[in-house]
Amino acid sequence: MSDKDTKKKPVIKEQQGTYDIPERYEIIGGVRYDFLSSPKVAHQSILGNFYRSIHTTCHLNGKIYLAPLDVHFDEDNIVQPDVIYIANENLGIIRDGYIFGAPDLLVEILSRSTSRRDKTLKKSLYEANGVKEYWLADPHYRMVEQFALVNGTYRLINTLTEEQTLTSPSFSCISIDLSTIFPPEEATD
């Protein structure tokens, strides 16, 4: 058998042009913010644990979705929150496979690359658009800050550690033992 008869497998470098890898980004206030890297294992564990916890007790009351999924507030504000909950009475905001309008609850899992944006720009955006509750989960400190909309303004109603249970003033179906949310400490890096 000659060298001509054996097919040479293309190497990764030669194949790169054949893959269509979509860019992930958000638009806030008309400014594009690129996601610089994929989430880490701890982030994804927390994401899955939140989904499982909310779905277990609230699936009859609404729909739960995970990032990446666009939430369109308007053409200048399109974001991809980590966890999205939409109560049954608001499911009309789901159109053409995307979300157009304010979900009832949004959860962001903090990371080095998105923490500042999650705590400032996105919090203000969610507040201005009437998202009833916004939670910030911190994998490093293993805690959740819970904001609720009160008279059009977010109020910090709880700062909870992993030893506590998160309940919601807006959604009676939610009761989450936070010890089930955060992965073992060795997995947080």
C-alpha positions, -999 to +999 in steps of 0.1 A: +000+000+000+014+034-010+012+066+008-013+078-018-037+050-008-038+059+029-060+089+038-043+114+060-065+125+089-067+163+090-053+178+121-073+202+143-055+233+128-067+223+093-103+217+105-109+249+124-125+266+094-151+240+092-166+246+126-193+272+131-188+284+167-214+310+175-202+340+196-219+345+230-226+380+241-251+403+258-262+438+249-269+461+278-278+498+272-268+493+235-233+481+245-221+446+235-204+425+262-187+394+250-184+363+271-147+358+272-146+321+282-169+292+289-182+288+325-162+267+349-173+234+364-185+250+397-206+275+378-223+247+358-228+226+389-246+255+407-266+262+375-278+226+373-286+225+410-307+256+409-326+243+379-332+210+396-343+226+429-367+251+412-381+226+388-388+200+415-412+223+434-423+249+407-427+230+374-465+231+377-464+268+383-442+279+355-412+272+332-376+271+341-348+277+315-310+278+316-284+299+298-277+303+270-311+317+261-317+353+250-341+375+271-350+405+249-361+435+270-358+457+239-333+460+210-307+477+232-310+451+260-306+414+253-292+393+280-285+356+288-292+351+326-281+318+341-315+307+353-348+320+341-382+313+357-415+324+341-447+319+360-476+303+340-495+336+338-466+352+320-457+325+295-470+348+267-435+365+267-421+334+250-424+339+213-405+324+183-383+304+207-370+334+227-382+355+256-395+390+249-402+408+282-395+404+319-393+369+334-405+366+370-372+355+385-336+356+372-305+341+388-269+350+380-240+330+392-211+353+398-177+348+381-146+369+378-155+380+343-191+389+349-195+398+386-193+436+382-218+436+353-242+412+372-241+434+403-246+467+386-258+469+350-279+438+349-294+445+384-305+480+372-318+465+339-338+438+356-352+463+382-362+488+355-380+461+335-399+447+365-383+414+371-399+404+405-369+387+420-332+387+412-307+363+429-269+366+429-252+333+437-216+336+448-196+303+443-166+317+462-184+329+494-211+302+489-239+326+495-270+340+477-281+376+477-319+378+471-334+410+458-372+415+455-390+443+436-408+465+461-426+495+447-405+494+416-372+492+434-350+462+443-347+457+480-321+432+494-344+409+514-319+382+523-282+373+522-281+336+527-253+311+533-252+275+523-265+265+557-298+283+551-330+277+531-340+302+505-377+309+502-395+335+481-420+362+489-432+361+453-433+324+446-446+301+473-434+270+455-398+280+461-379+265+491-343+257+484-319+241+509-287+260+498-265+231+510-277+213+479-268+241+456-230+247+461-206+219+451-179+206+474-153+233+481-126+215+461-147+219+430-151+257+432-118+266+415 
